[in-house]
Amino acid sequence: MSGEVKRPLDLNFEELRRFPGRTVRTVMECSGSDATYFEYFKGVGPKPSRTNECMILSASEWTGVPLAAILNEAGLTGRATHIRDEGWDQGVPASAKAGTEPFFYDKGLSLEKALHPDTILAVAQNGQLLEHLHGSPVRLLVPGWSGNWSVKWLWKLEVMDHEPDCWYHYNFYYYGDSPDDPNKELITTLGVKSIVTHPNDNTESLPKGTHVVRGYAWSGAGTISQVEVSLDGGETWHAARMEEPIDRWMWVRWSYLWDAQKSGQYKVMSRATDAAGRVQSMEPRYNNMRKNFSAVVGYDIVID
């Protein structure tokens, strides 16, 4: 660790593991997850299937050392505002300008998020040391923010007095109307989101009777505080039951008993609210890069 610190650090794996550990359970979602839904909402593409690979999402238990502990050991100067995190992931993005030299993947994390106790240098996943695919030996874990912030194969930390000019910040992971938008906004926090997993995409009809509608809900800004279900395309909403455990960064499993006694066409939807007061929107936040889709999606079911 170098830059705006009082005591530069050079730690090996065993030295890192001597610091007090912390375990965090969190959803990990790519900001490009469900990108094909943007075309569907604009009426220019087919409805994606929930069973295909449009959603890049997982949930795990991660163990490591709080980044704050390392920063405190190094001692921050009063000028520190960002932490540049670099991993051993080198190359040239396909969309980079011709002639761009290979560079290491890096991100510039704000000091506030870096000092959060749940932002950790992870060395284990689900009780086992990290595998290479997941960033071994050390990866940064930034819960609540889109997955691109959790830099794999981490090897360098640089404390800076400004936001670093990381290529992926405003060339790939941003909100904006076009590549030349002068008001680009850096993508950080995941939206508030829920999905219906049962009935699934292979279920077009159900018999009359009582059915359990199930799904998941999660948010990057706060614990899920409420999940609602609509059977009429959003005209009316009914409270679903949230099932334990309910953790800060994890998805919540929810269920709703549907007493389906009338034949007809129904549109099943779910809508989540988080502790920050954010409510899952009916329309996506459109952006040039098709990132962070989180809108409510309806699924047609016929009751025979």
C-alpha positions as CSV (number, residue, x, y, z in Angstrom):
1,M,0.0,0.0,0.0
2,S,1.4,3.4,-1.0
3,G,0.3,7.0,-1.7
4,E,-1.4,9.2,0.9
5,V,-0.4,7.1,3.9
6,K,2.0,7.7,6.8
7,R,3.5,4.2,6.7
8,P,3.6,2.4,3.4
9,L,2.9,-1.4,3.7
10,D,4.0,-4.4,1.8
11,L,2.1,-7.5,3.1
12,N,2.3,-11.1,2.0
13,F,-0.6,-13.5,2.3
14,E,0.3,-14.8,5.8
15,E,0.9,-11.3,7.1
16,L,-2.5,-10.2,5.8
17,R,-4.2,-13.1,7.6
18,R,-2.7,-12.0,11.0
19,F,-5.2,-9.1,11.1
20,P,-8.6,-9.7,12.8
21,G,-11.0,-11.4,10.4
22,R,-14.5,-10.6,9.3
23,T,-17.2,-12.6,7.5
24,V,-19.8,-11.0,5.2
25,R,-22.7,-12.7,3.5
26,T,-23.7,-10.8,0.4
27,V,-25.3,-10.9,-3.0
28,M,-22.9,-10.5,-5.9
29,E,-24.5,-9.1,-9.1
30,C,-22.9,-8.0,-12.3
31,S,-24.2,-4.5,-13.3
32,G,-24.8,-6.0,-16.8
33,S,-27.3,-8.5,-15.4
34,D,-30.6,-8.6,-17.2
35,A,-29.4,-6.1,-19.8
36,T,-31.7,-7.6,-22.5
37,Y,-34.7,-6.4,-20.5
38,F,-34.0,-2.8,-21.6
39,E,-34.9,-3.7,-25.2
40,Y,-38.0,-5.6,-24.0
41,F,-39.3,-2.5,-22.1
42,K,-38.7,-0.4,-25.2
43,G,-40.7,-2.9,-27.3
44,V,-37.8,-3.7,-29.6
45,G,-36.9,-7.1,-28.3
46,P,-38.5,-10.4,-27.0
47,K,-39.0,-11.0,-23.4
48,P,-36.0,-12.7,-21.8
49,S,-36.4,-16.0,-20.0
50,R,-35.7,-16.1,-16.3
51,T,-34.1,-19.5,-16.8
52,N,-31.5,-18.4,-19.3
53,E,-28.2,-16.6,-18.6
54,C,-29.5,-13.1,-18.6
55,M,-29.1,-12.8,-14.8
56,I,-25.5,-13.0,-13.5
57,L,-26.1,-13.3,-9.8
58,S,-24.9,-15.3,-6.8
59,A,-24.8,-15.2,-3.0
60,S,-21.9,-16.3,-0.8
61,E,-20.3,-16.0,2.6
62,W,-16.9,-14.3,2.3
63,T,-14.2,-14.2,5.0
64,G,-11.2,-11.8,5.1
65,V,-9.8,-8.7,6.6
66,P,-11.6,-5.4,6.7
67,L,-9.9,-2.9,4.3
68,A,-10.3,-0.3,7.1
69,A,-7.9,-2.3,9.3
70,I,-5.2,-2.2,6.6
71,L,-5.8,1.5,6.0
72,N,-5.6,2.2,9.8
73,E,-2.3,0.3,10.0
74,A,-0.9,2.4,7.2
75,G,-2.2,5.6,8.6
76,L,-4.1,7.9,6.2
77,T,-3.1,11.4,5.6
78,G,-5.6,14.2,5.7
79,R,-5.6,14.4,1.9
80,A,-6.9,10.8,1.3
81,T,-10.1,10.6,-0.7
82,H,-9.9,7.4,-2.8
83,I,-8.3,4.0,-2.8
84,R,-7.1,2.7,-6.2
85,D,-7.4,-1.1,-6.3
86,E,-5.5,-3.0,-8.9
87,G,-5.7,-6.7,-9.7
88,W,-3.6,-9.1,-11.8
89,D,-6.2,-9.0,-14.7
90,Q,-4.4,-7.5,-17.7
91,G,-5.5,-6.8,-21.2
92,V,-7.1,-4.4,-23.6
93,P,-10.9,-4.0,-23.7
94,A,-12.5,-4.6,-27.0
95,S,-14.0,-1.1,-27.0
96,A,-10.7,0.6,-26.2
97,K,-9.2,3.0,-28.7
98,A,-6.8,1.5,-31.3
99,G,-3.3,1.4,-30.0
100,T,-4.2,1.2,-26.3
101,E,-1.5,-0.7,-24.4
102,P,-2.5,-3.6,-22.1
103,F,-3.2,-2.4,-18.6
104,F,-4.3,-4.0,-15.3
105,Y,-7.9,-3.8,-14.2
106,D,-8.4,-1.2,-11.5
107,K,-11.1,0.7,-9.7
108,G,-11.1,3.9,-7.6
109,L,-13.1,3.2,-4.4
110,S,-14.3,6.2,-2.4
111,L,-12.8,6.5,1.1
112,E,-16.2,6.3,2.7
113,K,-17.0,2.9,1.2
114,A,-13.4,1.7,1.7
115,L,-13.8,2.3,5.5
116,H,-17.1,0.5,5.8
117,P,-16.4,-2.5,8.1
118,D,-18.0,-4.9,5.6
119,T,-15.6,-3.9,2.8
120,I,-13.0,-6.6,3.1
121,L,-10.0,-8.1,1.5
122,A,-11.5,-11.6,1.0
123,V,-9.4,-14.7,1.2
124,A,-12.1,-17.4,1.6
125,Q,-15.6,-18.1,0.2
126,N,-18.1,-20.4,1.9
127,G,-15.5,-21.6,4.3
128,Q,-12.8,-22.5,1.8
129,L,-9.8,-20.5,0.6
130,L,-10.6,-18.7,-2.7
131,E,-10.3,-20.6,-5.9
132,H,-8.4,-18.9,-8.8
133,L,-11.7,-18.3,-10.7
134,H,-13.0,-16.3,-7.8
135,G,-9.9,-14.1,-7.3
136,S,-7.4,-16.2,-5.3
137,P,-5.4,-15.5,-3.3
138,V,-7.1,-12.1,-2.3
139,R,-9.9,-10.2,-3.8
140,L,-11.6,-7.0,-2.8
141,L,-15.2,-7.4,-1.7
142,V,-17.5,-4.4,-1.9
143,P,-20.9,-5.5,-0.7
144,G,-23.9,-3.5,-2.0
145,W,-22.1,-2.3,-5.1
146,S,-22.2,-3.9,-8.5
147,G,-19.8,-6.8,-8.9
148,N,-17.2,-4.9,-11.0
149,W,-16.0,-3.1,-7.8
150,S,-14.9,-6.4,-6.2
151,V,-11.5,-6.5,-7.8
152,K,-10.2,-10.1,-8.3
153,W,-6.5,-11.1,-7.9
154,L,-5.8,-8.0,-5.9
155,W,-2.2,-7.1,-5.6
156,K,-1.9,-3.3,-5.2
157,L,-3.6,-0.6,-3.2
158,E,-2.8,3.1,-3.7
159,V,-4.3,5.8,-1.5
160,M,-5.0,8.9,-3.5
161,D,-6.1,12.5,-3.0
162,H,-8.5,12.5,-6.0
163,E,-10.6,10.0,-7.9
164,P,-8.2,8.1,-10.1
165,D,-8.7,7.9,-13.9
166,C,-9.6,4.2,-14.1
167,W,-10.6,3.2,-17.7
168,Y,-13.6,1.2,-16.7
169,H,-15.1,4.0,-14.6
170,Y,-16.5,6.2,-17.5
171,N,-15.9,4.0,-20.5
172,F,-18.0,1.0,-19.3
173,Y,-19.7,1.1,-15.9
174,Y,-21.6,4.4,-16.0
175,Y,-25.0,5.9,-16.4
176,G,-25.3,8.2,-19.4
177,D,-27.2,8.8,-22.6
178,S,-24.3,8.3,-24.9
179,P,-20.5,7.7,-24.9
180,D,-20.1,11.5,-25.2
181,D,-22.6,12.4,-22.4
182,P,-20.9,15.2,-20.4
183,N,-23.0,14.2,-17.3
184,K,-21.9,10.6,-16.9
185,E,-22.6,9.1,-13.5
186,L,-20.4,6.3,-12.0
187,I,-22.4,3.2,-11.2
188,T,-22.0,2.1,-7.6
189,T,-25.0,0.9,-5.6
190,L,-27.2,-1.9,-6.8
191,G,-30.8,-1.1,-7.3
192,V,-33.7,-2.5,-5.2
193,K,-34.8,-5.6,-7.0
194,S,-37.0,-8.7,-6.8
195,I,-37.9,-11.6,-9.0
196,V,-40.5,-14.3,-9.2
197,T,-38.9,-17.7,-9.4
198,H,-42.1,-19.8,-9.0
199,P,-44.2,-20.1,-11.1
200,N,-41.2,-20.3,-13.5
201,D,-40.9,-19.6,-17.2
202,N,-41.9,-23.2,-18.1
203,T,-45.3,-22.6,-16.4
204,E,-47.9,-21.1,-18.7
205,S,-51.0,-22.3,-16.8
206,L,-52.1,-23.6,-13.4
207,P,-55.2,-25.3,-12.1
208,K,-57.7,-23.6,-9.8
209,G,-56.6,-23.8,-6.2
210,T,-54.1,-22.4,-3.7
211,H,-50.6,-21.8,-5.1
212,V,-47.4,-20.5,-3.5
213,V,-45.7,-17.7,-5.4
214,R,-42.0,-17.5,-4.5
215,G,-39.0,-15.4,-5.2
216,Y,-36.0,-13.4,-4.1
217,A,-35.5,-9.7,-3.3
218,W,-32.3,-7.7,-2.6
219,S,-30.9,-4.2,-2.6
220,G,-27.5,-2.5,-2.4
221,A,-28.7,0.4,-0.3
222,G,-30.4,-1.3,2.7
223,T,-32.1,-4.4,4.1
224,I,-35.3,-5.4,2.3
225,S,-38.1,-4.1,4.4
226,Q,-41.1,-5.2,2.3
227,V,-42.1,-7.3,-0.7
228,E,-45.4,-7.1,-2.4
229,V,-47.1,-9.2,-5.1
230,S,-49.5,-8.1,-7.8
231,L,-51.7,-10.5,-9.8
232,D,-53.2,-7.9,-12.1
233,G,-50.2,-6.3,-13.7
234,G,-49.6,-3.7,-10.9
235,E,-53.1,-2.4,-10.4
236,T,-53.2,-3.8,-6.8
237,W,-50.5,-5.1,-4.5
238,H,-50.6,-7.6,-1.6
239,A,-48.0,-8.0,1.1
240,A,-45.8,-11.1,0.7
241,R,-44.2,-13.0,3.6
242,M,-40.5,-12.4,4.0
243,E,-38.6,-15.5,5.2
244,E,-35.7,-15.6,7.7
245,P,-32.9,-14.9,7.7
246,I,-33.0,-11.3,6.6
247,D,-29.4,-10.0,6.3
248,R,-28.1,-6.6,5.4
249,W,-26.5,-7.5,2.1
250,M,-28.2,-10.8,1.2
251,W,-31.3,-11.6,-0.8
252,V,-34.5,-12.3,1.1
253,R,-36.6,-15.3,0.2
254,W,-40.3,-14.4,0.1
255,S,-43.6,-16.2,-0.6
256,Y,-47.2,-15.4,-1.2
257,L,-50.3,-17.7,-0.9
258,W,-52.4,-17.2,-4.0
259,D,-55.9,-18.4,-3.7
260,A,-56.6,-18.7,-7.4
261,Q,-60.3,-19.7,-7.7
262,K,-61.3,-17.8,-10.8
263,S,-60.3,-18.9,-14.3
264,G,-58.6,-16.2,-16.5
265,Q,-55.4,-14.5,-17.5
266,Y,-53.2,-13.1,-14.7
267,K,-50.0,-11.1,-14.7
268,V,-47.9,-11.9,-11.7
269,M,-45.4,-9.3,-10.4
270,S,-43.3,-8.7,-7.4
271,R,-42.1,-5.3,-6.0
272,A,-39.5,-4.7,-3.2
273,T,-38.8,-1.8,-0.8
274,D,-35.6,-1.4,1.1
275,A,-34.7,0.2,4.4
276,A,-33.5,3.3,2.6
277,G,-37.0,3.9,1.3
278,R,-36.3,2.9,-2.2
279,V,-39.2,1.2,-4.0
280,Q,-38.6,-1.0,-7.1
281,S,-39.6,1.0,-10.1
282,M,-42.1,0.1,-12.8
283,E,-39.7,1.5,-15.5
284,P,-36.0,0.9,-15.8
285,R,-33.5,3.7,-15.6
286,Y,-32.4,3.7,-19.3
287,N,-28.7,4.3,-20.0
288,N,-26.4,3.9,-22.9
289,M,-24.5,0.9,-21.4
290,R,-27.6,-1.0,-20.4
291,K,-26.5,-1.3,-16.8
292,N,-28.2,-2.0,-13.4
293,F,-31.6,-3.1,-14.6
294,S,-33.9,-3.3,-11.6
295,A,-37.5,-2.6,-12.8
296,V,-40.6,-4.7,-12.0
297,V,-41.3,-7.4,-14.6
298,G,-44.6,-9.2,-15.1
299,Y,-45.2,-12.8,-16.0
300,D,-48.4,-14.1,-17.6
301,I,-50.2,-17.1,-16.0
302,V,-53.5,-18.6,-17.0
303,I,-55.7,-20.2,-14.4
304,D,-57.7,-23.0,-16.0
